């Protein structure tokens, strides 16, 4: 990896970690805004928001502090988290629930389009892409 790409990946990783910690703390401070994303079929929505906030803080700290050899696994965990919360974003769109200024179907739909970018960001800046590449088979 070139020095420019390595620097960009490091900056992206630090930004991602800070974003996750900030969002996780937000879950604990402005819980009501995050309730809009909890699908109606889940029990104890406030508990879901609090627990998901604690998970975001934990993975955010891991993104920031994990040693380089562990970062790809952390990246997979973060990408998995972004995939796991996607049904909540879909639910917010389908139910038309307002939250965080997402008060139109267009705004909620636009947010859905950004979720794959978050997954890609997590995989890229942590080096997790290499764990997802098929490994060459050795011929006997």
C-alpha positions in Angstrom: 0.0 0.0 0.0 1.4 3.4 -0.9 2.1 5.9 1.9 -0.7 8.1 0.7 -3.2 5.3 0.9 -1.9 4.1 4.2 -2.3 7.7 5.6 -5.8 7.9 4.2 -6.7 4.6 5.7 -5.4 5.6 9.1 -7.3 8.9 8.9 -10.4 7.0 7.9 -10.0 4.5 10.7 -9.6 7.3 13.3 -12.6 9.1 12.0 -14.6 5.9 12.0 -13.7 5.1 15.5 -14.5 8.6 16.7 -17.8 8.5 14.8 -18.7 5.2 16.5 -17.9 6.4 20.0 -19.8 9.6 19.4 -22.8 7.8 18.1 -22.7 5.3 20.9 -22.6 8.0 23.5 -25.5 9.6 21.6 -27.5 6.4 22.2 -27.1 7.0 25.9 -27.8 10.7 25.9 -30.5 11.3 23.4 -32.1 7.9 23.5 -35.5 9.1 22.2 -34.0 10.0 18.8 -32.6 6.5 18.4 -35.9 4.8 19.3 -37.1 5.7 15.7 -34.7 3.1 14.4 -35.8 0.2 16.6 -38.2 -2.1 14.6 -41.6 -2.4 16.3 -41.2 -6.2 16.6 -38.2 -5.9 19.0 -39.1 -6.0 22.7 -37.7 -3.4 25.2 -36.8 -0.7 22.6 -35.1 1.5 25.1 -32.9 -1.4 26.2 -32.1 -2.1 22.6 -31.0 1.5 22.1 -28.8 1.5 25.2 -27.2 -1.9 24.5 -26.5 -0.9 20.9 -25.0 2.3 22.1 -22.7 0.4 24.4 -21.7 -1.9 21.5 -21.0 1.1 19.3 -18.7 2.6 22.0 -16.9 -0.7 22.4 -16.3 -1.3 18.7 -15.4 2.4 18.2 -12.7 2.1 20.9 -11.5 -1.1 19.3 -11.2 0.6 16.0 -9.1 3.4 17.7 -7.0 1.2 20.0 -6.7 -2.3 18.5 -3.2 -3.3 17.5 -2.6 -3.4 13.8 -2.7 -7.2 13.6 -6.2 -7.2 15.1 -7.7 -4.4 13.1 -9.0 -6.5 10.2 -11.1 -8.6 12.7 -12.3 -5.4 14.3 -13.3 -4.1 10.8 -15.3 -7.3 10.2 -17.1 -6.7 13.5 -17.9 -3.1 12.7 -19.1 -4.1 9.2 -21.2 -6.8 10.9 -22.7 -4.2 13.2 -23.6 -1.9 10.3 -25.3 -4.9 8.6 -27.1 -5.8 11.8 -28.6 -2.3 12.3 -29.7 -2.0 8.7 -33.1 -3.6 9.4 -33.7 -0.8 11.9 -33.1 1.7 9.1 -35.4 -0.2 6.8 -38.0 -0.2 9.6 -37.7 3.5 10.0 -38.3 4.0 6.3 -41.2 1.5 6.1 -43.0 2.9 9.2 -42.3 6.5 8.3 -40.9 7.2 11.8 -39.2 10.5 12.2 -35.8 10.8 13.9 -32.6 12.8 13.5 -34.2 15.1 11.0 -35.2 12.2 8.8 -38.7 13.4 8.4 -39.5 12.5 4.8 -39.5 9.2 2.9 -36.8 10.7 0.7 -34.5 11.5 3.6 -35.0 8.0 5.1 -34.4 6.4 1.7 -31.2 8.4 1.2 -30.0 7.1 4.5 -30.5 3.5 3.4 -28.2 4.2 0.5 -25.4 5.2 2.8 -25.4 2.0 4.9 -23.4 0.0 2.3 -20.9 2.8 2.2 -20.4 2.5 6.0 -19.8 -1.2 5.6 -17.2 -0.5 2.8 -15.6 2.2 5.0 -15.2 -0.2 7.9 -13.7 -2.9 5.7 -11.3 -0.5 3.9 -9.8 1.5 6.7 -9.2 -1.5 8.9 -7.7 -3.7 6.2 -10.5 -6.2 6.6 -11.0 -6.5 2.8 -8.1 -8.9 2.7 -9.9 -11.3 5.0 -12.8 -11.4 2.5 -10.7 -12.2 -0.6 -10.7 -15.8 -1.8 -7.4 -17.4 -1.1 -5.5 -19.1 -3.9 -5.7 -22.9 -3.8 -2.5 -24.7 -3.8 -2.2 -27.5 -6.3 -0.5 -30.7 -5.2 
